Every structure is written in C-alpha cells, then in structure tokens.
Amino acid sequence: MTERAWLDVPFAEKNEAKAQGARWDPNAKRWYSPRAGIAGLERWAALPDVPDLLPGEDRSCGSGLFVDLVPSSCWFTNVRSCVSPRDWERLRRMITRRAGNRCEACGAGEDRTARRWLEAHERWTFEERNRTQTLRRLICLCTSCHTVTHFGLATIKGTAAEAFSHLRNVTGMSEQDAHTHVRSAFALWERRSAVTWTLNLDILTKAGVTISSPPQAAARVSVAERTLRADGYH
C-alpha cells in the first residue's frame, strides 16, 4: 500500500482542505492526501514532527488540576497566538499523542457526544526578579479540566459552577478548600497582573518552531476585551 502523504491542516482550514481533496483518518486523527501531486494540497504538506519532549521542557511542572489564571498583562501571549496555525496543529498533535489521547489531569478521553475535547494548555513560571514569563510545559487537558484552569473565563461565560464542581471531583477538595484555592488563585492573578512580563518561549524556538511577536503589553487588555465582546462574553 502506498504510504500516505500526511498533511498539517489547521482546524479552521479543514473544510477548504477537504474541498481540495484531503481525507480524514479517524484513527490517526489527521488529514492526508490520497495521492501525491495534488496541487491544491501542497500548502498543507507536512513539516517534520515536533519532538515529543521539547528542549528544556519540564513535564513535571504544574501537574494535576488547579486554577491557573493568566495575568491580564500577559493576555494574548499564549502559544497559539504566537505561532502559525500550521505550527499550532503540529504542537497540538504532538501533545495529544504523547498523552495517549487522554487528559493529563483527570484521565478522560475525547467524547464528542459529551462535547469533551482534548486541548493544549501551557504551564508557565513567573520569575519576579527579572519579570520573565517562561513556558515550561505543554499539557493535554480535556475541555472540563481546561475550563477549570481558566476559571476567570468560566465566570464570564457563566460556567463557573460546573468548573467548581469538576475541580472538586477531580482533586477531592472539600467545598471550603476549593473556595480557598480559587480565592488564592485570583489574589495571585491580581498581583501578577500589575507587572509587565517578558515572554520566554525558548522550548519552542529550540524545537524549530517559528515565533511571532504578541501584541505589545499596553494593548493586551484592550485586545482581550474586544475579543470577549465579539464572542458575546463581555
């Protein structure tokens, strides 16, 4: 059997790729060209796979489930906003594959009926001495666990109660301990939001991923607010 020509197709471009002749492999969860030489698919020709362990990545960083709020001064400095859609697809595919297609916090798999997907999340460290926000790890989370980590967004969307319940179910926290955890996370968020951070994405650039500059710090909050308004959350 002829070896398939795999493609790197971002989710937003899947319909266009399908119209050009791309086919979907449900087992590999990836698009491919049914034969070589289809001109309309050349733009999605696969790049080399991202290594399973990114250079300098610490896969023990930020294990488990917890509220992990991104400071407002760091909004739109996430990985997805700093890489091309094709590179994001390569990273997402690597993250879910190495996690065995399971959430690394609760162990759940994808369930389309329950609208539970597997998503990529960043674990950062914040060095206050030199005000550097450093990417330490990429982790695979299910939709429910990912919602917990972004508890502030869950509050805006009206899904905080579900997120709070999921946090308790996964961690075994009492109601009081969970409330204390959420309050502490927001207090940390407020303190970090008062600082302008320098972004360090070395674990990506050393893996050959091209990084584009995020919005300037002064513009990040307004960009986020415009996005939330456009999505109906603000």
Steps between C-alpha positions, in 0.01 A plus 500: 500500500630845412610698804264784574610858451407651834390863521515773765150647474391755763146445626380827350616387154362144505205571271723667245745209511215251461374691196847469348495121544640441848367202693466443874648199682287455816753268662799727448274807544678665213440615143690346209529521123361189327779519244812701432501807281162657580587865443222639718637319806862607472455789744422246776787258425619365834800650672726283719336388824567702813705291749296336776716673761566862416855620575505608865138401564413389855207259478472491879425873513144574601374145534144438606198726476496853640377848412776647285403857413701692241584856617316766300839650408579167329175456306561406137850379576383139495668256264213483254513876442877496442532216247356437155181290472704218339755499783218503753354191330841327522528586869142399579546166326821429691345595835197273463704211356757490779218519759348185350193701393405546864466804723814527711301631797195272526574222248189556288503444127325691226121463494325678216155419640588670827679778309820417682813562294870468565670838504849640546585712801820680600672481838699813577735618769523867596838623617429819693866595529541559127128510414516211256210274406654170386326213326596183688259239373217424260230276643197319359177584684139408433248779452376475859848515655601778265194699609610463863846637426346807335252556782475872429378434146261238638355771725448729201338220300271399787656154543677563832269267695578210267871579516493516880324164519751343262791639702363332814423172324848465353706625795284377788503847658232588753271787407681729743844401372389551141368849577829582673694371200301714255534813716876445528527458123323831440716677758811372321349610169448854627860525622646365177269713285668813640830396335606518135666168417761411239406186307740206479403228251843337468362146519314570174766689309757231587261244350493691171164671552485854363367758746326822407481798733186528718317832545689760700429486873303826502260364237437152641209582731314700233559224244360244745197716577423545129523123449269428792246753371514344153437157654210632706672458837546864595 
